[in-house]
Amino acid sequence: MHLKVKILFLICLSTSLLCLGQVEDTVVNMVDYHQEMAGQVFLHTSGFGINFRRATHITAYKKRMLDMDLCTMAHPKSYVIPSSQINNSLSFVYGELNSLLLLRAGYGAQKVIASKSNKSHVEIRMLYAGGLSLCFLKPSYFEIESSGNTKVFEKFTNANKSSIKGGAPFSFGFNELSLMPGAYGKMGLSFEYGGALEKVRAIETGLVVDLYYKDVPILASTKNYPFFVSIYLGVVYGKKWYR
């Protein structure tokens, strides 16, 4: 009798361990060792931009990622003067020397700090990244009041600052484009929602610091700085797949 009980106990134990192993394998197959690609549209405290991210899991809760941003960047004291239909002028930023576009390309990681207990919950992840920040500077031109019928466009100077009528077309200044290399660092939190395992749906927020080797010339007669600090909020969409 005791022998039969022992045999029955061993069978139950073996079955339990087998089932547990199958559950763990299922979890691994569902969560671990997959590829991920996502895009993001975000607003930040000095502009807006888009993000591209390519990630690979190294454990069930951590992944390596390639991180890329393309975004605008304005001086915190920039003031936009709206267009006017009275004198047929375009809007412009008063005193602007250059308009900026930043390209960031870096490497980082994302780690789960609160996983989903079921499909209806939200998974919280912490992320960090860093790399190259390349600043594109396009000189700004303005329409200057003139006595003739021909439109006159010039860069901002102390001599013409009181004669500015409006902004120049966006195409002005592209032939004088210049680059300024730097570095960036990013930290943030991602809140992934939705029950589809093969999709990425998330809200992301964080802090980005861009650092350059000299002051970035944006505005005249205003202090410019060699760095930018911005807080962003974005919506992430993407997909996942298994190896």
PyMOL commands that set and color helices and strands:
alter all, ss='L'
color gray80, all
select helices_A, chain A and resi 2-31+174-176
alter helices_A, ss='H'
color red, helices_A
select strands_A, chain A and resi 34-44+47-57+62-73+80-81+92-93+98-114+123-139+141-144+152-155+164-167+178-192+199-212+227-242
alter strands_A, ss='S'
color yellow, strands_A
deselect
rebuild
show_as cartoon
